[in-house]
Amino acid sequence: MKISFMGAARGVSGSMHIVEANGSRILLDCGLFQGRRQESFDRNRNLPFEAEQVTCCVLSHAHIDHSGNLPNLVRSGFQGDVHATDATCDLCNAMLRDSARIQESDVAHINRRRRERGEPLVEPIYTLADAEASLQRFVSSDYDHWKEIAPGVRLMFRDAGHILGSAVVVLEISEAGKTMRLLYTGDLGRSNMPILRDPTIVPDVDYLIIESTYGDRMHDTPEHAESRLRDIINQTFGRNGKVIIPAFAVGRTQEIVYALQRLSAARQIPRLPIYVDSPLAVDVTEIFRRHPECYNDDVKAYMAKHDDPDPFGFAGLRYVRSVGDSKELNYVRQPIVIISAAGMMEAGRVLHHLRNNIESRRNTVLVVSFQAEHTLGRKLVDGEKRVKILGKTYKVRARVQVIDGYSAHADRAGLLSYVNQMDRSRLKGVFVVHGEERQATSLADGIRGLGIAPVHVPQLYETVEVSQAEMVQQR
C-alpha cells in the first residue's frame, strides 16, 4: 500500500491524499487550497495527479478545504464515485454550487478590469456546470456500516464530531493475503460541544493519518467562549456599534446562532437584531434542520424543553438571502449583529460588511474561526492596521476580538487523547497532516511522547510505502 500526500501536508487547506492498493487509487478528500490568489488558482486548477486514474473518492466532510475541488476533479477526467455520508451529500449539493457561483462572479469582476486594461481574460477554476456534474458522482453511505468501494478495499464511516455529517474514514485493505486498516481522521471534532455528537474512537487500526490544525495549542472551553460572546456583544452595544462575525456557513454559523439563542432566552444580551447574511448559510441551516439524527442529547433536550423546537430560529433573528436586503444592512444605524460568510474573509458578503464597518471605533470584528496564513482574517488577527478589501485599502479602527472556544477542531489535548486510546500493539505508524509546520511537528512530538512510533510529518507530494509489518519506504 502506498500513501501520497497531495494537499494539506504542512498546511491547512486543500486536503488530498491518495491511497494505492490492489491496483486502485483511492482519493481521500479533494479540497480547495486557500492562500495567495495566484498560487491558489495554480494549485487548484492543476491537480498534482491524473484525475482519470483515480478509482474513487472518499469524502470526510463538506468543508470547502476538503470538498471544494471535486468539480475540477470531474472536469479533469475523474469517472468514479464520491462516497460520503448522507448529510455530507446534502451539504455539498449546496456548497459546491455556491463555490462555483462565487468563482464565476469573482472572475467576471476581474475580467471587467482586465478588459478595460486590454489584458488577457481569466477563467474560473470551475463553473456551475462543473459543480453540477460532480454532484452526479456522489453516493451516500450510513455511519458504522462496511461497504466495498474497490477490489479488496472496504470503507466504513464513523462520526468525527466536527460538522454535520463529518466522518473519520476507516479503510480495510486486503492485499497479498494480508489485511490492513487505515484510519483517516479528516477534521477531528471536539467532545462535549453544543450541537453534535462526540468523535467516535476507532482503536483497532494499523496506520493513522491525523489532522493537526491546533496541534500545539489548547482551546477555551465552550462555556468561556459563550461568556466572551456575551461580553463582546454587550460592550459593542454600549458603544452603539455593530458586531461583524465572519463565520463559515457550515457549522460555525449554526453554532453561533444556537449560542445567541441561549443568551437571548436567558436575557444575558439585549434584544437586538441579529442577521445571518449568507444565502449558503440559509440553505445549510435548512439542511441542519433535516438531520436531527446528528444532534447530541443536549440539543434534543433543549428542543424538548422549549416551545419552539427549532434550535436555529428565535425572535430577533433574521436570515438574509437577497442582495438588496444585504445592502440595506449598510444603512442600519442601531446596534446589530451580522453573521456572514466567508469565515476566513477571502470572499463572500462579509467583505462588504467589513468594508463598510472596519473604520469605525464603535464596531467589533469578532473572529470565531481558524484563519490560514495570507488570508485577510489572519492579517486582522495579527493586528495589521491597514488591510486591502475588494481592491481598496482601509484603516482598521474597529476592535478585532478573537474567540477560539468555538473551534470545531480538537485541540492538542483532544488529538493526543484520541491517539492515546488506540491499540498500541496494532498501531504501526502515524502520519500528521492538515496543520501548519509548527502545529504538525509539535503534535508529532506529542504523539512520540506517548510512546508511539514511527510518527511522520510528510512533505507535500511525498509518497510513503507501508506494509502490514511496518513503514518500509519514503520518497
C-alpha positions as CSV (number, residue, x, y, z in Angstrom):
1,M,0.0,0.0,0.0
2,K,1.2,3.5,-0.9
3,I,0.0,6.8,0.5
4,S,0.7,10.0,-1.4
5,F,0.1,13.4,0.4
6,M,-1.1,15.7,-2.4
7,G,-2.5,18.5,-0.2
8,A,-2.7,19.8,3.4
9,A,0.8,18.5,4.1
10,R,2.4,21.0,6.4
11,G,-0.5,23.3,5.6
12,V,-4.2,23.5,6.5
13,S,-6.1,23.7,3.2
14,G,-6.5,21.8,0.0
15,S,-6.8,18.3,1.6
16,M,-6.0,15.5,-0.8
17,H,-4.3,12.1,-0.1
18,I,-4.1,9.1,-2.4
19,V,-4.1,5.5,-1.2
20,E,-2.9,2.9,-3.7
21,A,-3.7,-0.7,-3.2
22,N,-4.6,-3.7,-5.4
23,G,-4.2,-1.5,-8.5
24,S,-6.8,1.0,-7.3
25,R,-6.2,4.7,-6.4
26,I,-8.5,6.0,-3.7
27,L,-8.6,9.7,-3.2
28,L,-9.2,10.9,0.4
29,D,-10.8,14.3,0.1
30,C,-10.4,16.8,-2.7
31,G,-10.3,20.3,-1.2
32,L,-9.7,23.8,-2.4
33,F,-6.4,25.3,-1.5
34,Q,-6.8,28.8,0.1
35,G,-3.9,31.3,0.1
36,R,-2.4,33.9,-2.1
37,R,-4.7,34.4,-5.1
38,Q,-2.4,33.3,-8.0
39,E,-0.9,30.4,-6.0
40,S,-4.4,29.3,-5.1
41,F,-5.5,29.4,-8.7
42,D,-2.5,27.5,-10.0
43,R,-2.7,24.8,-7.3
44,N,-6.4,24.3,-7.5
45,R,-6.7,24.3,-11.3
46,N,-3.7,22.0,-11.9
47,L,-4.2,18.8,-10.0
48,P,-1.0,17.1,-9.0
49,F,-2.2,13.7,-10.3
50,E,-4.1,12.3,-13.3
51,A,-7.7,12.5,-12.4
52,E,-8.8,9.8,-14.8
53,Q,-6.6,7.3,-12.9
54,V,-8.4,7.8,-9.6
55,T,-10.7,4.9,-8.9
56,C,-13.0,6.6,-6.4
57,C,-13.0,9.5,-3.9
58,V,-13.9,9.2,-0.2
59,L,-15.0,12.5,1.3
60,S,-14.6,13.0,5.1
61,H,-16.9,16.1,5.3
62,A,-18.3,19.0,3.3
63,H,-16.0,21.9,4.2
64,I,-14.6,23.5,1.1
65,D,-11.0,22.9,2.0
66,H,-11.9,19.2,1.9
67,S,-14.6,19.0,-0.8
68,G,-14.2,22.2,-2.9
69,N,-12.1,20.9,-5.8
70,L,-14.3,18.0,-6.7
71,P,-15.8,19.8,-9.6
72,N,-12.4,20.3,-11.1
73,L,-11.6,16.6,-10.4
74,V,-14.6,15.6,-12.5
75,R,-13.8,18.3,-15.1
76,S,-10.3,16.8,-15.4
77,G,-11.5,13.3,-16.2
78,F,-12.5,11.6,-13.0
79,Q,-15.1,8.9,-13.7
80,G,-15.6,7.2,-10.3
81,D,-17.9,7.5,-7.3
82,V,-17.6,10.1,-4.5
83,H,-18.5,8.3,-1.2
84,A,-19.9,10.5,1.6
85,T,-22.4,10.4,4.4
86,D,-26.0,11.4,3.7
87,A,-25.7,14.8,5.4
88,T,-22.4,15.5,3.6
89,C,-24.1,14.8,0.3
90,D,-26.8,17.3,1.2
91,L,-24.3,19.9,2.3
92,C,-22.1,19.5,-0.8
93,N,-25.2,19.9,-3.0
94,A,-25.5,23.5,-1.6
95,M,-21.8,24.3,-1.1
96,L,-20.3,23.2,-4.4
97,R,-22.9,25.1,-6.3
98,D,-22.2,28.2,-4.1
99,S,-18.4,27.8,-4.6
100,A,-18.9,27.8,-8.4
101,R,-21.1,30.8,-8.3
102,I,-18.6,32.7,-6.3
103,Q,-15.8,31.8,-8.6
104,E,-17.8,32.8,-11.7
105,S,-18.7,36.1,-10.0
106,D,-15.1,36.9,-8.9
107,V,-13.8,36.1,-12.4
108,A,-16.5,38.3,-14.0
109,H,-15.4,41.2,-11.8
110,I,-11.7,40.6,-12.5
111,N,-12.3,40.3,-16.3
112,R,-14.2,43.7,-16.4
113,R,-11.0,45.3,-15.2
114,R,-8.8,43.2,-17.4
115,R,-10.9,44.1,-20.4
116,E,-10.6,47.8,-19.6
117,R,-6.8,47.5,-19.4
118,G,-6.6,45.3,-22.5
119,E,-5.2,42.3,-20.5
120,P,-6.0,38.6,-21.2
121,L,-9.1,37.4,-19.6
122,V,-9.1,34.6,-17.0
123,E,-11.3,31.6,-16.3
124,P,-12.7,30.3,-13.1
125,I,-11.2,27.2,-11.6
126,Y,-14.6,25.6,-12.4
127,T,-18.1,26.6,-13.3
128,L,-21.6,25.9,-12.0
129,A,-22.0,23.2,-14.8
130,D,-18.8,21.5,-13.5
131,A,-20.2,21.6,-9.9
132,E,-23.5,20.1,-11.0
133,A,-21.6,17.4,-12.9
134,S,-19.6,16.5,-9.8
135,L,-22.7,16.1,-7.7
136,Q,-23.9,13.3,-10.0
137,R,-20.9,11.3,-8.7
138,F,-22.0,11.3,-5.1
139,V,-23.0,8.1,-3.4
140,S,-24.3,8.3,0.2
141,S,-23.3,5.9,3.0
142,D,-24.6,5.4,6.5
143,Y,-22.3,5.6,9.5
144,D,-21.0,2.3,11.0
145,H,-21.6,0.1,8.0
146,W,-18.9,-1.6,5.8
147,K,-19.1,-1.0,2.1
148,E,-16.7,-2.4,-0.6
149,I,-15.5,0.5,-2.8
150,A,-12.7,-1.1,-4.8
151,P,-11.3,-4.7,-5.2
152,G,-10.1,-5.7,-1.7
153,V,-11.0,-2.3,-0.2
154,R,-13.8,-1.8,2.3
155,L,-14.9,1.6,3.7
156,M,-16.6,2.5,7.0
157,F,-17.6,6.0,8.1
158,R,-17.6,6.7,11.9
159,D,-18.7,10.0,13.4
160,A,-16.0,12.7,13.6
161,G,-18.0,15.2,15.6
162,H,-16.6,18.1,13.5
163,I,-19.5,19.4,11.4
164,L,-22.8,17.9,10.4
165,G,-22.2,14.6,8.5
166,S,-18.4,14.6,9.2
167,A,-16.7,11.3,9.4
168,V,-13.5,9.6,10.2
169,V,-12.7,7.2,7.4
170,V,-11.8,3.6,8.0
171,L,-10.3,1.7,5.1
172,E,-9.8,-2.0,5.4
173,I,-7.4,-3.2,2.7
174,S,-6.8,-6.8,1.8
175,E,-3.6,-7.1,-0.3
176,A,-1.2,-10.0,-0.9
177,G,-3.0,-12.3,1.5
178,K,-2.9,-9.8,4.4
179,T,-5.4,-7.2,5.7
180,M,-4.5,-3.7,7.0
181,R,-6.7,-1.0,8.4
182,L,-6.0,2.7,7.7
183,L,-7.8,5.5,9.7
184,Y,-8.0,9.0,8.2
185,T,-9.5,11.5,10.6
186,G,-10.3,14.2,8.1
187,D,-11.0,17.0,10.6
188,L,-11.5,15.6,14.1
189,G,-14.1,17.3,16.3
190,R,-14.2,18.1,20.0
191,S,-16.0,16.3,22.8
192,N,-18.8,18.0,24.8
193,M,-19.7,20.6,22.1
194,P,-23.1,22.2,21.9
195,I,-24.7,20.6,18.9
196,L,-23.0,17.5,17.6
197,R,-22.1,14.1,19.0
198,D,-18.6,13.4,20.2
199,P,-16.0,11.9,17.9
200,T,-16.0,8.1,17.7
201,I,-12.8,6.3,18.8
202,V,-11.6,3.7,16.4
203,P,-8.8,1.8,18.3
204,D,-8.1,-1.2,16.0
205,V,-6.1,0.3,13.1
206,D,-2.6,-0.3,11.6
207,Y,-2.0,3.2,10.3
208,L,-3.4,6.6,11.2
209,I,-3.5,9.8,9.2
210,I,-4.4,12.6,11.7
211,E,-5.1,16.3,11.4
212,S,-3.1,18.8,13.4
213,T,-4.8,22.2,12.9
214,Y,-4.4,23.0,16.6
215,G,-1.6,20.6,17.4
216,D,0.3,23.0,19.5
217,R,-2.4,24.8,21.5
218,M,-5.4,24.4,23.7
219,H,-8.9,25.9,23.2
220,D,-11.1,27.9,25.6
221,T,-14.0,25.9,27.0
222,P,-17.3,26.3,25.2
223,E,-18.6,27.9,28.4
224,H,-15.9,30.5,28.5
225,A,-16.4,31.2,24.7
226,E,-20.1,31.8,25.3
227,S,-19.4,34.2,28.2
228,R,-16.9,36.1,25.9
229,L,-19.5,36.3,23.2
230,R,-22.0,37.7,25.7
231,D,-19.5,40.3,26.9
232,I,-18.3,41.4,23.5
233,I,-21.9,41.9,22.3
234,N,-22.8,43.9,25.4
235,Q,-19.7,46.1,25.2
236,T,-20.3,46.8,21.5
237,F,-24.0,47.5,22.2
238,G,-22.8,50.0,24.8
239,R,-20.8,51.8,22.1
240,N,-23.8,51.8,19.8
241,G,-21.8,49.7,17.4
242,K,-22.2,46.7,15.2
243,V,-20.7,43.2,15.7
244,I,-19.5,41.7,12.4
245,I,-18.9,37.9,12.8
246,P,-17.2,36.3,9.8
247,A,-18.3,32.7,10.0
248,F,-18.1,29.6,7.8
249,A,-21.6,28.8,6.5
250,V,-21.4,25.2,7.7
251,G,-21.1,24.5,11.4
252,R,-19.8,27.8,12.8
253,T,-22.8,29.9,11.7
254,Q,-25.2,27.4,13.3
255,E,-23.1,27.1,16.4
256,I,-23.1,30.9,16.9
257,V,-26.8,31.2,16.2
258,Y,-27.5,28.5,18.8
259,A,-25.3,30.3,21.4
260,L,-27.1,33.6,20.7
261,Q,-30.4,31.9,21.1
262,R,-29.5,30.6,24.5
263,L,-28.0,34.0,25.6
264,S,-31.2,35.8,24.3
265,A,-33.5,33.4,26.0
266,A,-31.6,33.9,29.3
267,R,-31.7,37.7,28.8
268,Q,-27.9,37.9,29.0
269,I,-27.7,40.0,25.8
270,P,-30.1,42.8,24.7
271,R,-32.9,42.1,22.3
272,L,-31.0,43.5,19.3
273,P,-31.5,42.4,15.7
274,I,-29.3,39.5,14.5
275,Y,-28.8,38.9,10.9
276,V,-27.4,35.8,9.1
277,D,-26.3,37.3,5.8
278,S,-25.3,34.4,3.6
279,P,-27.5,32.6,1.1
280,L,-25.4,29.5,1.6
281,A,-25.8,29.7,5.4
282,V,-29.5,29.9,4.9
283,D,-29.5,26.8,2.8
284,V,-27.1,25.0,5.2
285,T,-29.3,25.8,8.2
286,E,-32.2,24.2,6.5
287,I,-30.0,21.1,5.9
288,F,-29.1,21.1,9.7
289,R,-32.9,21.1,10.4
290,R,-33.3,18.0,8.2
291,H,-30.7,16.0,10.1
292,P,-31.6,15.9,13.8
293,E,-30.1,12.4,13.9
294,C,-26.7,14.1,14.1
295,Y,-27.6,16.2,17.2
296,N,-26.3,15.3,20.6
297,D,-28.6,14.7,23.6
298,D,-28.2,18.2,25.0
299,V,-29.7,19.8,21.9
300,K,-32.5,17.2,21.8
301,A,-33.3,18.1,25.5
302,Y,-33.2,21.8,24.8
303,M,-35.6,21.3,21.9
304,A,-38.0,19.3,24.0
305,K,-37.9,21.9,26.8
306,H,-38.8,24.9,24.8
307,D,-42.0,25.7,23.0
308,D,-40.2,26.5,19.7
309,P,-38.3,23.2,18.8
310,D,-36.1,25.0,16.2
311,P,-32.5,25.4,17.6
312,F,-31.7,27.8,14.8
313,G,-34.5,30.3,14.9
314,F,-35.8,32.8,17.5
315,A,-37.3,36.3,17.9
316,G,-34.9,38.9,16.5
317,L,-33.0,36.5,14.2
318,R,-33.4,37.1,10.5
319,Y,-31.9,35.1,7.6
320,V,-30.9,37.3,4.7
321,R,-30.9,35.8,1.2
322,S,-31.3,38.7,-1.3
323,V,-28.6,41.1,-2.4
324,G,-30.9,44.0,-1.8
325,D,-31.7,43.1,1.8
326,S,-27.9,42.5,2.4
327,K,-27.1,46.1,1.1
328,E,-29.8,47.5,3.4
329,L,-27.8,46.5,6.4
330,N,-25.2,49.1,5.4
331,Y,-27.7,51.8,6.3
332,V,-28.8,50.5,9.7
333,R,-27.6,52.9,12.4
334,Q,-28.6,50.9,15.5
335,P,-26.5,48.2,17.1
336,I,-26.9,44.9,15.3
337,V,-25.1,41.6,14.9
338,I,-24.2,40.4,11.4
339,I,-23.0,36.8,10.9
340,S,-21.7,36.4,7.3
341,A,-19.5,34.2,5.2
342,A,-16.8,33.5,4.4
343,G,-15.0,32.5,7.6
344,M,-11.5,33.5,6.5
345,M,-12.8,36.7,4.9
346,E,-11.4,35.9,1.5
347,A,-14.7,36.1,-0.4
348,G,-18.5,36.5,0.1
349,R,-20.8,39.1,1.6
350,V,-18.7,39.6,4.7
351,L,-16.2,41.6,2.7
352,H,-18.9,44.3,2.0
353,H,-19.8,44.4,5.7
354,L,-16.1,44.7,6.7
355,R,-15.6,47.4,4.1
356,N,-18.5,49.4,5.5
357,N,-17.7,49.0,9.2
358,I,-14.0,48.4,9.8
359,E,-13.1,52.1,10.0
360,S,-15.4,52.9,12.9
361,R,-14.2,52.5,16.5
362,R,-17.7,51.7,17.6
363,N,-17.8,48.4,15.8
364,T,-16.3,45.0,16.5
365,V,-15.0,42.3,14.1
366,L,-15.4,39.1,16.0
367,V,-13.2,36.2,14.7
368,V,-14.6,32.8,15.7
369,S,-12.8,30.6,13.1
370,F,-9.3,29.5,12.3
371,Q,-7.5,31.9,9.9
372,A,-5.0,30.4,7.5
373,E,-1.8,32.2,6.5
374,H,-2.0,35.1,4.0
375,T,-5.8,35.5,4.4
376,L,-7.5,38.8,5.3
377,G,-8.7,37.2,8.5
378,R,-5.1,36.3,9.6
379,K,-4.0,39.8,8.8
380,L,-6.7,41.2,11.1
381,V,-5.9,38.7,13.9
382,D,-2.2,39.6,13.6
383,G,-3.0,43.2,14.2
384,E,-2.4,44.8,10.8
385,K,-3.6,48.4,10.9
386,R,-4.3,48.7,7.1
387,V,-5.8,46.0,5.1
388,K,-7.0,45.7,1.5
389,I,-10.7,44.8,1.0
390,L,-12.1,44.4,-2.5
391,G,-9.1,46.2,-4.0
392,K,-9.1,49.2,-1.7
393,T,-7.1,49.9,1.4
394,Y,-8.9,50.6,4.7
395,K,-7.7,51.6,8.2
396,V,-8.5,49.1,10.9
397,R,-10.3,51.2,13.6
398,A,-12.9,48.6,14.6
399,R,-11.9,46.4,17.6
400,V,-10.8,42.9,16.4
401,Q,-11.7,40.3,19.0
402,V,-10.9,36.5,18.8
403,I,-12.8,33.6,20.4
404,D,-11.3,30.2,19.7
405,G,-13.5,28.3,22.1
406,Y,-16.0,27.7,19.2
407,S,-13.4,25.8,17.1
408,A,-14.9,22.6,15.7
409,H,-11.3,21.1,15.7
410,A,-9.9,19.0,18.5
411,D,-7.1,20.9,20.3
412,R,-3.7,19.4,21.3
413,A,-5.1,17.6,24.3
414,G,-8.0,16.2,22.3
415,L,-5.8,15.0,19.5
416,L,-3.4,13.3,21.9
417,S,-6.2,11.8,23.8
418,Y,-7.7,10.3,20.6
419,V,-4.4,8.7,19.6
420,N,-3.8,7.5,23.2
421,Q,-6.9,5.4,23.1
422,M,-5.7,3.3,20.1
423,D,-4.4,-0.2,20.3
424,R,-0.6,0.2,20.8
425,S,0.1,-3.4,19.9
426,R,-1.5,-2.9,16.5
427,L,-0.7,0.7,15.5
428,K,2.4,0.7,13.3
429,G,2.7,4.3,12.1
430,V,1.1,7.7,12.3
431,F,1.1,10.5,9.6
432,V,0.4,14.0,10.8
433,V,-1.2,16.3,8.2
434,H,-3.5,19.3,8.0
435,G,-1.5,21.7,10.1
436,E,1.0,24.4,9.5
437,E,4.5,23.1,10.1
438,R,4.8,24.3,13.7
439,Q,1.5,22.7,14.7
440,A,2.2,19.5,12.8
441,T,5.7,18.9,14.2
442,S,4.5,19.8,17.7
443,L,1.7,17.2,17.6
444,A,4.1,14.6,16.1
445,D,6.4,15.2,19.1
446,G,3.5,14.9,21.4
447,I,2.5,11.5,19.9
448,R,6.0,10.3,20.2
449,G,5.9,11.3,23.8
450,L,3.0,8.8,24.2
451,G,5.5,6.1,23.3
452,I,4.1,5.7,19.8
453,A,6.4,5.4,16.8
454,P,7.1,5.8,14.0
455,V,5.4,9.2,13.6
456,H,6.0,11.1,10.3
457,V,5.1,14.6,9.1
458,P,5.0,14.2,5.3
459,Q,6.2,16.9,2.9
460,L,3.8,18.0,0.2
461,Y,3.6,15.5,-2.7
462,E,5.6,12.9,-0.7
463,T,4.8,9.2,-1.2
464,V,5.2,6.6,1.6
465,E,5.0,2.9,1.1
466,V,3.7,0.8,4.0
467,S,3.2,-2.9,4.7
468,Q,1.3,-4.9,7.2
469,A,4.5,-5.1,9.2
470,E,6.0,-1.6,9.0
471,M,6.5,1.6,7.1
472,V,9.1,0.4,4.6
473,Q,9.9,3.3,2.3
474,Q,9.6,7.0,1.9
475,R,10.4,9.1,-1.1
